[in-house]
């Protein structure tokens, strides 16, 4: 079975954003729910990674590290 995820580190060029970050409160997937209201960038990254499909979490962490938004103190 092939899995994919909608949780990605960046928007594709030309992509459309319908809800700004400041107004997004809850993000829900089949792997959990995250309240991102008032969270910092790295807290948002950690919360979203935690509710992404488990097969994609390590790759999302690596991408967050390369973008300098993943703190070394964050758990893996």
PyMOL Python script that loads the backbone (N, CA, C, O; Angstrom):
from pymol import cmd

cmd.read_pdbstr("""\
ATOM      1  N   UNK A   1       0.839  -1.168   0.000  1.00  0.00           N
ATOM      2  CA  UNK A   1       0.000   0.000   0.000  1.00  0.00           C
ATOM      3  C   UNK A   1       0.891   1.242   0.000  1.00  0.00           C
ATOM      4  O   UNK A   1       1.903   1.283   0.700  1.00  0.00           O
ATOM      5  N   UNK A   2       0.522   2.229  -0.768  1.00  0.00           N
ATOM      6  CA  UNK A   2       1.277   3.478  -0.859  1.00  0.00           C
ATOM      7  C   UNK A   2       0.559   4.545  -0.040  1.00  0.00           C
ATOM      8  O   UNK A   2      -0.642   4.766  -0.198  1.00  0.00           O
ATOM      9  N   UNK A   3       1.310   5.199   0.833  1.00  0.00           N
ATOM     10  CA  UNK A   3       0.748   6.259   1.665  1.00  0.00           C
ATOM     11  C   UNK A   3       1.278   7.606   1.209  1.00  0.00           C
ATOM     12  O   UNK A   3       2.354   7.697   0.618  1.00  0.00           O
ATOM     13  N   UNK A   4       0.528   8.630   1.484  1.00  0.00           N
ATOM     14  CA  UNK A   4       0.989   9.993   1.239  1.00  0.00           C
ATOM     15  C   UNK A   4       0.528  10.847   2.414  1.00  0.00           C
ATOM     16  O   UNK A   4      -0.254  10.409   3.258  1.00  0.00           O
ATOM     17  N   UNK A   5       1.025  12.055   2.444  1.00  0.00           N
ATOM     18  CA  UNK A   5       0.643  12.959   3.518  1.00  0.00           C
ATOM     19  C   UNK A   5       0.345  14.332   2.948  1.00  0.00           C
ATOM     20  O   UNK A   5       0.943  14.753   1.958  1.00  0.00           O
ATOM     21  N   UNK A   6      -0.569  15.013   3.573  1.00  0.00           N
ATOM     22  CA  UNK A   6      -0.890  16.392   3.198  1.00  0.00           C
ATOM     23  C   UNK A   6      -0.102  17.379   4.040  1.00  0.00           C
ATOM     24  O   UNK A   6      -0.105  18.577   3.757  1.00  0.00           O
ATOM     25  N   UNK A   7       0.568  16.893   5.065  1.00  0.00           N
ATOM     26  CA  UNK A   7       1.396  17.759   5.903  1.00  0.00           C
ATOM     27  C   UNK A   7       2.766  17.846   5.251  1.00  0.00           C
ATOM     28  O   UNK A   7       3.515  16.870   5.212  1.00  0.00           O
ATOM     29  N   UNK A   8       3.078  19.021   4.743  1.00  0.00           N
ATOM     30  CA  UNK A   8       4.329  19.260   4.031  1.00  0.00           C
ATOM     31  C   UNK A   8       5.014  20.498   4.606  1.00  0.00           C
ATOM     32  O   UNK A   8       4.347  21.353   5.189  1.00  0.00           O
ATOM     33  N   UNK A   9       6.344  20.609   4.449  1.00  0.00           N
ATOM     34  CA  UNK A   9       7.061  21.724   5.062  1.00  0.00           C
ATOM     35  C   UNK A   9       6.840  23.081   4.395  1.00  0.00           C
ATOM     36  O   UNK A   9       6.953  24.114   5.055  1.00  0.00           O
ATOM     37  N   UNK A  10       6.531  23.095   3.116  1.00  0.00           N
ATOM     38  CA  UNK A  10       6.324  24.364   2.407  1.00  0.00           C
ATOM     39  C   UNK A  10       5.190  24.222   1.402  1.00  0.00           C
ATOM     40  O   UNK A  10       4.813  23.112   1.028  1.00  0.00           O
ATOM     41  N   UNK A  11       4.659  25.337   0.976  1.00  0.00           N
ATOM     42  CA  UNK A  11       3.624  25.356  -0.055  1.00  0.00           C
ATOM     43  C   UNK A  11       4.325  25.303  -1.409  1.00  0.00           C
ATOM     44  O   UNK A  11       5.339  25.969  -1.616  1.00  0.00           O
ATOM     45  N   UNK A  12       3.785  24.518  -2.319  1.00  0.00           N
ATOM     46  CA  UNK A  12       4.374  24.440  -3.654  1.00  0.00           C
ATOM     47  C   UNK A  12       4.234  25.789  -4.351  1.00  0.00           C
ATOM     48  O   UNK A  12       3.253  26.501  -4.136  1.00  0.00           O
ATOM     49  N   UNK A  13       5.218  26.146  -5.193  1.00  0.00           N
ATOM     50  CA  UNK A  13       5.109  27.419  -5.914  1.00  0.00           C
ATOM     51  C   UNK A  13       3.800  27.489  -6.688  1.00  0.00           C
ATOM     52  O   UNK A  13       3.443  26.557  -7.409  1.00  0.00           O
ATOM     53  N   UNK A  14       3.101  28.583  -6.536  1.00  0.00           N
ATOM     54  CA  UNK A  14       1.818  28.760  -7.193  1.00  0.00           C
ATOM     55  C   UNK A  14       0.654  28.184  -6.398  1.00  0.00           C
ATOM     56  O   UNK A  14      -0.502  28.293  -6.807  1.00  0.00           O
ATOM     57  N   UNK A  15       0.968  27.567  -5.251  1.00  0.00           N
ATOM     58  CA  UNK A  15      -0.083  26.997  -4.410  1.00  0.00           C
ATOM     59  C   UNK A  15      -0.933  28.086  -3.791  1.00  0.00           C
ATOM     60  O   UNK A  15      -0.485  29.221  -3.626  1.00  0.00           O
ATOM     61  N   UNK A  16      -2.155  27.737  -3.453  1.00  0.00           N
ATOM     62  CA  UNK A  16      -3.091  28.700  -2.894  1.00  0.00           C
ATOM     63  C   UNK A  16      -3.307  28.399  -1.417  1.00  0.00           C
ATOM     64  O   UNK A  16      -3.554  27.255  -1.036  1.00  0.00           O
ATOM     65  N   UNK A  17      -3.213  29.423  -0.598  1.00  0.00           N
ATOM     66  CA  UNK A  17      -3.471  29.301   0.832  1.00  0.00           C
ATOM     67  C   UNK A  17      -4.809  29.956   1.111  1.00  0.00           C
ATOM     68  O   UNK A  17      -5.012  31.136   0.828  1.00  0.00           O
ATOM     69  N   UNK A  18      -5.727  29.168   1.675  1.00  0.00           N
ATOM     70  CA  UNK A  18      -7.070  29.711   1.903  1.00  0.00           C
ATOM     71  C   UNK A  18      -7.289  30.169   3.343  1.00  0.00           C
ATOM     72  O   UNK A  18      -8.272  30.855   3.625  1.00  0.00           O
ATOM     73  N   UNK A  19      -6.402  29.805   4.247  1.00  0.00           N
ATOM     74  CA  UNK A  19      -6.560  30.163   5.651  1.00  0.00           C
ATOM     75  C   UNK A  19      -5.203  30.579   6.210  1.00  0.00           C
ATOM     76  O   UNK A  19      -4.310  29.738   6.312  1.00  0.00           O
ATOM     77  N   UNK A  20      -5.020  31.838   6.572  1.00  0.00           N
ATOM     78  CA  UNK A  20      -3.720  32.287   7.072  1.00  0.00           C
ATOM     79  C   UNK A  20      -3.334  31.597   8.384  1.00  0.00           C
ATOM     80  O   UNK A  20      -4.195  31.155   9.145  1.00  0.00           O
ATOM     81  N   UNK A  21      -2.048  31.518   8.626  1.00  0.00           N
ATOM     82  CA  UNK A  21      -1.530  30.864   9.826  1.00  0.00           C
ATOM     83  C   UNK A  21      -2.123  31.454  11.104  1.00  0.00           C
ATOM     84  O   UNK A  21      -2.408  30.719  12.050  1.00  0.00           O
ATOM     85  N   UNK A  22      -2.307  32.754  11.138  1.00  0.00           N
ATOM     86  CA  UNK A  22      -2.793  33.416  12.352  1.00  0.00           C
ATOM     87  C   UNK A  22      -4.229  33.024  12.707  1.00  0.00           C
ATOM     88  O   UNK A  22      -4.616  33.122  13.871  1.00  0.00           O
ATOM     89  N   UNK A  23      -5.019  32.588  11.740  1.00  0.00           N
ATOM     90  CA  UNK A  23      -6.407  32.227  12.031  1.00  0.00           C
ATOM     91  C   UNK A  23      -6.617  30.728  12.191  1.00  0.00           C
ATOM     92  O   UNK A  23      -7.707  30.295  12.566  1.00  0.00           O
ATOM     93  N   UNK A  24      -5.602  29.937  11.915  1.00  0.00           N
ATOM     94  CA  UNK A  24      -5.727  28.486  12.048  1.00  0.00           C
ATOM     95  C   UNK A  24      -5.633  28.105  13.516  1.00  0.00           C
ATOM     96  O   UNK A  24      -4.657  28.437  14.188  1.00  0.00           O
ATOM     97  N   UNK A  25      -6.643  27.412  14.009  1.00  0.00           N
ATOM     98  CA  UNK A  25      -6.636  27.014  15.410  1.00  0.00           C
ATOM     99  C   UNK A  25      -6.378  25.516  15.550  1.00  0.00           C
ATOM    100  O   UNK A  25      -5.421  25.119  16.214  1.00  0.00           O
ATOM    101  N   UNK A  26      -7.197  24.695  14.950  1.00  0.00           N
ATOM    102  CA  UNK A  26      -7.039  23.247  15.067  1.00  0.00           C
ATOM    103  C   UNK A  26      -6.709  22.623  13.715  1.00  0.00           C
ATOM    104  O   UNK A  26      -7.265  23.006  12.686  1.00  0.00           O
ATOM    105  N   UNK A  27      -5.805  21.668  13.736  1.00  0.00           N
ATOM    106  CA  UNK A  27      -5.522  20.831  12.575  1.00  0.00           C
ATOM    107  C   UNK A  27      -5.775  19.400  13.039  1.00  0.00           C
ATOM    108  O   UNK A  27      -5.232  18.959  14.052  1.00  0.00           O
ATOM    109  N   UNK A  28      -6.606  18.682  12.286  1.00  0.00           N
ATOM    110  CA  UNK A  28      -6.995  17.328  12.673  1.00  0.00           C
ATOM    111  C   UNK A  28      -6.676  16.367  11.543  1.00  0.00           C
ATOM    112  O   UNK A  28      -7.010  16.623  10.387  1.00  0.00           O
ATOM    113  N   UNK A  29      -6.023  15.254  11.885  1.00  0.00           N
ATOM    114  CA  UNK A  29      -5.794  14.161  10.947  1.00  0.00           C
ATOM    115  C   UNK A  29      -6.249  12.877  11.606  1.00  0.00           C
ATOM    116  O   UNK A  29      -6.700  12.888  12.751  1.00  0.00           O
ATOM    117  N   UNK A  30      -6.135  11.777  10.894  1.00  0.00           N
ATOM    118  CA  UNK A  30      -6.497  10.493  11.490  1.00  0.00           C
ATOM    119  C   UNK A  30      -5.508  10.067  12.571  1.00  0.00           C
ATOM    120  O   UNK A  30      -5.739   9.076  13.263  1.00  0.00           O
ATOM    121  N   UNK A  31      -4.400  10.813  12.726  1.00  0.00           N
ATOM    122  CA  UNK A  31      -3.380  10.492  13.725  1.00  0.00           C
ATOM    123  C   UNK A  31      -3.403  11.423  14.926  1.00  0.00           C
ATOM    124  O   UNK A  31      -2.563  11.306  15.819  1.00  0.00           O
ATOM    125  N   UNK A  32      -4.352  12.342  14.956  1.00  0.00           N
ATOM    126  CA  UNK A  32      -4.466  13.213  16.117  1.00  0.00           C
ATOM    127  C   UNK A  32      -4.970  14.602  15.776  1.00  0.00           C
ATOM    128  O   UNK A  32      -5.292  14.908  14.629  1.00  0.00           O
ATOM    129  N   UNK A  33      -5.029  15.430  16.805  1.00  0.00           N
ATOM    130  CA  UNK A  33      -5.480  16.806  16.682  1.00  0.00           C
ATOM    131  C   UNK A  33      -4.437  17.713  17.326  1.00  0.00           C
ATOM    132  O   UNK A  33      -3.849  17.367  18.351  1.00  0.00           O
ATOM    133  N   UNK A  34      -4.211  18.884  16.713  1.00  0.00           N
ATOM    134  CA  UNK A  34      -3.232  19.830  17.233  1.00  0.00           C
ATOM    135  C   UNK A  34      -3.844  21.215  17.268  1.00  0.00           C
ATOM    136  O   UNK A  34      -4.354  21.706  16.260  1.00  0.00           O
ATOM    137  N   UNK A  35      -3.793  21.846  18.438  1.00  0.00           N
ATOM    138  CA  UNK A  35      -4.246  23.226  18.600  1.00  0.00           C
ATOM    139  C   UNK A  35      -3.031  24.121  18.399  1.00  0.00           C
ATOM    140  O   UNK A  35      -2.173  24.200  19.278  1.00  0.00           O
ATOM    141  N   UNK A  36      -2.945  24.787  17.272  1.00  0.00           N
ATOM    142  CA  UNK A  36      -1.746  25.565  16.953  1.00  0.00           C
ATOM    143  C   UNK A  36      -1.893  27.055  17.259  1.00  0.00           C
ATOM    144  O   UNK A  36      -0.995  27.839  16.954  1.00  0.00           O
ATOM    145  N   UNK A  37      -3.003  27.448  17.851  1.00  0.00           N
ATOM    146  CA  UNK A  37      -3.225  28.861  18.178  1.00  0.00           C
ATOM    147  C   UNK A  37      -2.169  29.363  19.163  1.00  0.00           C
ATOM    148  O   UNK A  37      -2.006  28.794  20.243  1.00  0.00           O
ATOM    149  N   UNK A  38      -1.459  30.418  18.797  1.00  0.00           N
ATOM    150  CA  UNK A  38      -0.477  31.036  19.673  1.00  0.00           C
ATOM    151  C   UNK A  38       0.857  30.313  19.763  1.00  0.00           C
ATOM    152  O   UNK A  38       1.710  30.709  20.558  1.00  0.00           O
ATOM    153  N   UNK A  39       1.063  29.270  18.975  1.00  0.00           N
ATOM    154  CA  UNK A  39       2.316  28.508  19.031  1.00  0.00           C
ATOM    155  C   UNK A  39       3.397  29.171  18.180  1.00  0.00           C
ATOM    156  O   UNK A  39       3.107  29.836  17.185  1.00  0.00           O
ATOM    157  N   UNK A  40       4.643  28.976  18.590  1.00  0.00           N
ATOM    158  CA  UNK A  40       5.772  29.482  17.810  1.00  0.00           C
ATOM    159  C   UNK A  40       5.962  28.598  16.572  1.00  0.00           C
ATOM    160  O   UNK A  40       5.318  27.558  16.440  1.00  0.00           O
ATOM    161  N   UNK A  41       6.831  29.013  15.688  1.00  0.00           N
ATOM    162  CA  UNK A  41       7.074  28.254  14.461  1.00  0.00           C
ATOM    163  C   UNK A  41       7.532  26.832  14.763  1.00  0.00           C
ATOM    164  O   UNK A  41       7.008  25.880  14.183  1.00  0.00           O
ATOM    165  N   UNK A  42       8.509  26.672  15.672  1.00  0.00           N
ATOM    166  CA  UNK A  42       8.993  25.310  15.934  1.00  0.00           C
ATOM    167  C   UNK A  42       7.949  24.488  16.682  1.00  0.00           C
ATOM    168  O   UNK A  42       7.894  23.271  16.505  1.00  0.00           O
ATOM    169  N   UNK A  43       7.118  25.119  17.515  1.00  0.00           N
ATOM    170  CA  UNK A  43       6.048  24.386  18.193  1.00  0.00           C
ATOM    171  C   UNK A  43       5.001  23.906  17.184  1.00  0.00           C
ATOM    172  O   UNK A  43       4.474  22.800  17.304  1.00  0.00           O
ATOM    173  N   UNK A  44       4.708  24.743  16.197  1.00  0.00           N
ATOM    174  CA  UNK A  44       3.798  24.340  15.125  1.00  0.00           C
ATOM    175  C   UNK A  44       4.386  23.173  14.335  1.00  0.00           C
ATOM    176  O   UNK A  44       3.691  22.206  14.021  1.00  0.00           O
ATOM    177  N   UNK A  45       5.672  23.279  14.020  1.00  0.00           N
ATOM    178  CA  UNK A  45       6.322  22.197  13.269  1.00  0.00           C
ATOM    179  C   UNK A  45       6.234  20.892  14.049  1.00  0.00           C
ATOM    180  O   UNK A  45       5.860  19.861  13.490  1.00  0.00           O
ATOM    181  N   UNK A  46       6.572  20.928  15.327  1.00  0.00           N
ATOM    182  CA  UNK A  46       6.534  19.724  16.145  1.00  0.00           C
ATOM    183  C   UNK A  46       5.119  19.155  16.237  1.00  0.00           C
ATOM    184  O   UNK A  46       4.926  17.947  16.109  1.00  0.00           O
ATOM    185  N   UNK A  47       4.136  20.021  16.459  1.00  0.00           N
ATOM    186  CA  UNK A  47       2.757  19.567  16.578  1.00  0.00           C
ATOM    187  C   UNK A  47       2.227  18.951  15.298  1.00  0.00           C
ATOM    188  O   UNK A  47       1.542  17.929  15.331  1.00  0.00           O
ATOM    189  N   UNK A  48       2.544  19.572  14.170  1.00  0.00           N
ATOM    190  CA  UNK A  48       2.082  19.048  12.888  1.00  0.00           C
ATOM    191  C   UNK A  48       2.783  17.740  12.531  1.00  0.00           C
ATOM    192  O   UNK A  48       2.164  16.825  11.989  1.00  0.00           O
ATOM    193  N   UNK A  49       4.075  17.659  12.838  1.00  0.00           N
ATOM    194  CA  UNK A  49       4.804  16.412  12.589  1.00  0.00           C
ATOM    195  C   UNK A  49       4.210  15.285  13.424  1.00  0.00           C
ATOM    196  O   UNK A  49       4.115  14.150  12.957  1.00  0.00           O
ATOM    197  N   UNK A  50       3.813  15.588  14.643  1.00  0.00           N
ATOM    198  CA  UNK A  50       3.239  14.563  15.519  1.00  0.00           C
ATOM    199  C   UNK A  50       1.907  14.011  15.024  1.00  0.00           C
ATOM    200  O   UNK A  50       1.530  12.902  15.403  1.00  0.00           O
ATOM    201  N   UNK A  51       1.185  14.757  14.187  1.00  0.00           N
ATOM    202  CA  UNK A  51      -0.082  14.248  13.674  1.00  0.00           C
ATOM    203  C   UNK A  51       0.003  13.852  12.202  1.00  0.00           C
ATOM    204  O   UNK A  51      -1.015  13.536  11.585  1.00  0.00           O
ATOM    205  N   UNK A  52       1.202  13.866  11.639  1.00  0.00           N
ATOM    206  CA  UNK A  52       1.413  13.385  10.272  1.00  0.00           C
ATOM    207  C   UNK A  52       1.452  11.855  10.286  1.00  0.00           C
ATOM    208  O   UNK A  52       1.599  11.242  11.343  1.00  0.00           O
ATOM    209  N   UNK A  53       1.322  11.254   9.121  1.00  0.00           N
ATOM    210  CA  UNK A  53       1.437   9.794   9.014  1.00  0.00           C
ATOM    211  C   UNK A  53       2.808   9.383   9.541  1.00  0.00           C
ATOM    212  O   UNK A  53       3.804  10.016   9.191  1.00  0.00           O
ATOM    213  N   UNK A  54       2.890   8.347  10.367  1.00  0.00           N
ATOM    214  CA  UNK A  54       4.164   7.935  10.970  1.00  0.00           C
ATOM    215  C   UNK A  54       5.287   7.671   9.960  1.00  0.00           C
ATOM    216  O   UNK A  54       6.457   7.886  10.279  1.00  0.00           O
ATOM    217  N   UNK A  55       4.957   7.216   8.766  1.00  0.00           N
ATOM    218  CA  UNK A  55       5.983   6.940   7.752  1.00  0.00           C
ATOM    219  C   UNK A  55       6.675   8.204   7.262  1.00  0.00           C
ATOM    220  O   UNK A  55       7.755   8.118   6.678  1.00  0.00           O
ATOM    221  N   UNK A  56       6.088   9.370   7.483  1.00  0.00           N
ATOM    222  CA  UNK A  56       6.633  10.624   6.960  1.00  0.00           C
ATOM    223  C   UNK A  56       7.270  11.510   8.026  1.00  0.00           C
ATOM    224  O   UNK A  56       7.866  12.538   7.703  1.00  0.00           O
ATOM    225  N   UNK A  57       7.150  11.127   9.271  1.00  0.00           N
ATOM    226  CA  UNK A  57       7.611  12.001  10.359  1.00  0.00           C
ATOM    227  C   UNK A  57       9.107  12.259  10.337  1.00  0.00           C
ATOM    228  O   UNK A  57       9.522  13.407  10.497  1.00  0.00           O
ATOM    229  N   UNK A  58       9.929  11.242  10.148  1.00  0.00           N
ATOM    230  CA  UNK A  58      11.386  11.446  10.130  1.00  0.00           C
ATOM    231  C   UNK A  58      11.796  12.381   9.000  1.00  0.00           C
ATOM    232  O   UNK A  58      12.657  13.241   9.186  1.00  0.00           O
ATOM    233  N   UNK A  59      11.188  12.218   7.840  1.00  0.00           N
ATOM    234  CA  UNK A  59      11.508  13.098   6.708  1.00  0.00           C
ATOM    235  C   UNK A  59      11.082  14.535   7.002  1.00  0.00           C
ATOM    236  O   UNK A  59      11.797  15.476   6.657  1.00  0.00           O
ATOM    237  N   UNK A  60       9.927  14.708   7.635  1.00  0.00           N
ATOM    238  CA  UNK A  60       9.484  16.059   8.002  1.00  0.00           C
ATOM    239  C   UNK A  60      10.423  16.691   9.024  1.00  0.00           C
ATOM    240  O   UNK A  60      10.684  17.893   8.966  1.00  0.00           O
ATOM    241  N   UNK A  61      10.934  15.891   9.961  1.00  0.00           N
ATOM    242  CA  UNK A  61      11.907  16.401  10.932  1.00  0.00           C
ATOM    243  C   UNK A  61      13.177  16.855  10.217  1.00  0.00           C
ATOM    244  O   UNK A  61      13.699  17.931  10.508  1.00  0.00           O
ATOM    245  N   UNK A  62      13.678  16.046   9.287  1.00  0.00           N
ATOM    246  CA  UNK A  62      14.889  16.413   8.532  1.00  0.00           C
ATOM    247  C   UNK A  62      14.675  17.699   7.756  1.00  0.00           C
ATOM    248  O   UNK A  62      15.559  18.553   7.706  1.00  0.00           O
ATOM    249  N   UNK A  63      13.494  17.841   7.145  1.00  0.00           N
ATOM    250  CA  UNK A  63      13.213  19.058   6.393  1.00  0.00           C
ATOM    251  C   UNK A  63      13.108  20.267   7.323  1.00  0.00           C
ATOM    252  O   UNK A  63      13.566  21.355   6.974  1.00  0.00           O
ATOM    253  N   UNK A  64      12.511  20.086   8.495  1.00  0.00           N
ATOM    254  CA  UNK A  64      12.422  21.182   9.468  1.00  0.00           C
ATOM    255  C   UNK A  64      13.810  21.576   9.971  1.00  0.00           C
ATOM    256  O   UNK A  64      14.082  22.756  10.193  1.00  0.00           O
ATOM    257  N   UNK A  65      14.693  20.577  10.151  1.00  0.00           N
ATOM    258  CA  UNK A  65      16.074  20.870  10.555  1.00  0.00           C
ATOM    259  C   UNK A  65      16.793  21.674   9.476  1.00  0.00           C
ATOM    260  O   UNK A  65      17.513  22.622   9.786  1.00  0.00           O
ATOM    261  N   UNK A  66      16.603  21.302   8.215  1.00  0.00           N
ATOM    262  CA  UNK A  66      17.273  22.023   7.130  1.00  0.00           C
ATOM    263  C   UNK A  66      16.748  23.449   6.981  1.00  0.00           C
ATOM    264  O   UNK A  66      17.451  24.324   6.476  1.00  0.00           O
ATOM    265  N   UNK A  67      15.507  23.681   7.420  1.00  0.00           N
ATOM    266  CA  UNK A  67      14.923  25.018   7.365  1.00  0.00           C
ATOM    267  C   UNK A  67      15.212  25.815   8.635  1.00  0.00           C
ATOM    268  O   UNK A  67      14.778  26.959   8.766  1.00  0.00           O
ATOM    269  N   UNK A  68      15.953  25.202   9.580  1.00  0.00           N
ATOM    270  CA  UNK A  68      16.349  25.840  10.845  1.00  0.00           C
ATOM    271  C   UNK A  68      15.155  26.169  11.741  1.00  0.00           C
ATOM    272  O   UNK A  68      15.177  27.163  12.467  1.00  0.00           O
ATOM    273  N   UNK A  69      14.113  25.333  11.689  1.00  0.00           N
ATOM    274  CA  UNK A  69      12.973  25.549  12.580  1.00  0.00           C
ATOM    275  C   UNK A  69      12.800  24.391  13.557  1.00  0.00           C
ATOM    276  O   UNK A  69      11.826  24.364  14.309  1.00  0.00           O
ATOM    277  N   UNK A  70      13.710  23.452  13.559  1.00  0.00           N
ATOM    278  CA  UNK A  70      13.649  22.317  14.481  1.00  0.00           C
ATOM    279  C   UNK A  70      14.752  22.479  15.494  1.00  0.00           C
ATOM    280  O   UNK A  70      15.928  22.468  15.132  1.00  0.00           O
ATOM    281  N   UNK A  71      14.402  22.631  16.753  1.00  0.00           N
ATOM    282  CA  UNK A  71      15.396  22.804  17.805  1.00  0.00           C
ATOM    283  C   UNK A  71      15.983  21.469  18.217  1.00  0.00           C
ATOM    284  O   UNK A  71      15.289  20.453  18.223  1.00  0.00           O
ATOM    285  N   UNK A  72      17.261  21.473  18.560  1.00  0.00           N
ATOM    286  CA  UNK A  72      17.925  20.254  18.997  1.00  0.00           C
ATOM    287  C   UNK A  72      17.306  19.683  20.267  1.00  0.00           C
ATOM    288  O   UNK A  72      17.436  18.490  20.540  1.00  0.00           O
ATOM    289  N   UNK A  73      16.633  20.527  21.042  1.00  0.00           N
ATOM    290  CA  UNK A  73      16.006  20.059  22.270  1.00  0.00           C
ATOM    291  C   UNK A  73      14.707  19.296  22.009  1.00  0.00           C
ATOM    292  O   UNK A  73      14.181  18.633  22.903  1.00  0.00           O
ATOM    293  N   UNK A  74      14.188  19.392  20.767  1.00  0.00           N
ATOM    294  CA  UNK A  74      12.962  18.666  20.439  1.00  0.00           C
ATOM    295  C   UNK A  74      13.232  17.165  20.449  1.00  0.00           C
ATOM    296  O   UNK A  74      14.311  16.719  20.058  1.00  0.00           O
ATOM    297  N   UNK A  75      12.258  16.398  20.893  1.00  0.00           N
ATOM    298  CA  UNK A  75      12.406  14.949  20.885  1.00  0.00           C
ATOM    299  C   UNK A  75      12.176  14.402  19.477  1.00  0.00           C
ATOM    300  O   UNK A  75      11.498  15.027  18.661  1.00  0.00           O
ATOM    301  N   UNK A  76      12.728  13.273  19.214  1.00  0.00           N
ATOM    302  CA  UNK A  76      12.529  12.610  17.915  1.00  0.00           C
ATOM    303  C   UNK A  76      11.487  11.566  18.036  1.00  0.00           C
ATOM    304  O   UNK A  76      11.171  10.893  17.055  1.00  0.00           O
TER     305      UNK A  76
END
""", "prot")
cmd.dss("prot")
cmd.show_as("cartoon", "prot")
cmd.util.cbc("prot")
cmd.orient("prot")
